[in-house]
């Protein structure tokens, strides 16, 4: 997957990978959507994967909201450093493990749309200029968006495919 270099490429890649993921999930029967993955992954089923994606969207939206006010967001989340991502992901799994897939999927759709709107409201320079915003450090806003959309969707699709061998 090529790294997007323009606003249109960033939007298109995010939309395409989202669509591929959703279409792949929809390929499964309702029973298959709820079935457990083989042992070896923290995310045990499609619900867990979608909950994970949705929660990372929420975290990004918080970083963005705080960061665009000129403040420093707690990243990746309050009480966690980037070295603690594995523990953070376990907490995310615990948070969504008792939710229904349909409920999480609707929330995921909404947060995906919010990220698309963020892309659409920014200029190409605002998206791709490194160090433009203090909260993104040495990276660009597009790097953070890509990590929380197209790259993450690609990870999810590969995980579901591997777990279900379809």
Steps between C-alpha positions, in 0.01 A plus 500: 500500500665820383525791739256770387661824389189709435175576675306309233726195539460512879120518469485233232725255682304544821167453323620204293647310794192571711277371219715187453485426871124550527429300184720218628321497835164503322606193303465296819174357629370640828623186675847527345523866600463396863727196490825492694838531332754223557716548813794735473346844454376741763207605281291184505239579235382761252325698775829537685678620187233758416491616863878543489480711183216709638682571824816608318280737300369643826853546630606674180197730517599593856861566397376712212253696712754577771792549262321741269430723801875530540510269800694177537279189485575196715616248244417232443266524802499629855736289708661329199814564300565366151704224665181393680295444185459129568350569843281777357370264233412247772295768677327583171419132451352481851288809436331358189495124566140506625361732232301383202670507159217704341530766771877528464477500123262797500736688732795408278316630194438833676859545613630402156280775353638751751855421392400537135353841582826604665690410183251691287519817712879532478713621215766277354768710669326473839481124460849425370733763641711340771520680833219734401319425825691466827286203608605288200868535587728432205217338300222642289130495576458264203734249663278482807185477290642226279609301806146516637319435173640325192799333667293385795221377273757302301631344823143405598422346162817288512426388855143395417614322183772312685270406786220378273698379199248631244 
